[in-house]
């Protein structure tokens, strides 16, 4: 895989994290505290993809 695919993958993961951070902010702003955990849980796999990749 070339460097461009890694850059696109990282950009996609960062976009997902920002999307779900916005979802958490929206639920907090709406005072819907019981549903705040759901968008926060979706952020975990997106953040995990930004971790170190094994070398091939």
C-alpha positions in Angstrom: 0.0 0.0 0.0 1.3 3.4 -0.8 1.3 6.5 1.3 -1.8 8.0 -0.3 -4.0 5.2 1.0 -2.7 5.7 4.5 -3.4 9.5 4.3 -6.9 8.8 3.0 -7.6 6.3 5.7 -6.3 8.6 8.4 -8.4 11.5 7.0 -11.5 9.2 7.0 -10.9 8.2 10.6 -10.4 11.8 11.7 -13.6 12.7 9.9 -15.6 10.0 11.7 -14.2 11.1 15.1 -15.2 14.7 14.4 -18.6 13.6 13.3 -19.3 11.6 16.4 -17.9 14.4 18.6 -20.4 16.6 17.0 -23.1 14.1 17.8 -22.1 14.0 21.4 -22.1 17.8 21.6 -25.6 17.9 20.0 -27.0 15.4 22.5 -25.5 17.3 25.4 -26.8 20.6 24.1 -30.3 19.1 23.8 -29.9 17.9 27.5 -30.5 14.3 26.3 -28.0 12.8 28.8 -29.4 9.3 28.6 -28.5 8.9 24.9 -25.0 10.5 25.0 -23.2 7.2 25.4 -24.3 5.9 22.0 -22.4 8.3 19.7 -19.5 8.2 22.2 -19.3 4.4 21.8 -19.2 4.7 18.0 -16.1 6.9 18.3 -14.0 4.2 19.9 -13.5 2.0 16.7 -12.8 5.1 14.6 -10.1 6.2 17.1 -8.6 2.7 17.2 -7.9 2.9 13.4 -5.6 5.8 14.0 -3.3 3.6 16.1 0.0 2.3 15.0 -0.2 0.0 11.9 1.9 -3.2 11.8 4.7 -3.0 9.3 4.6 -5.4 6.4 
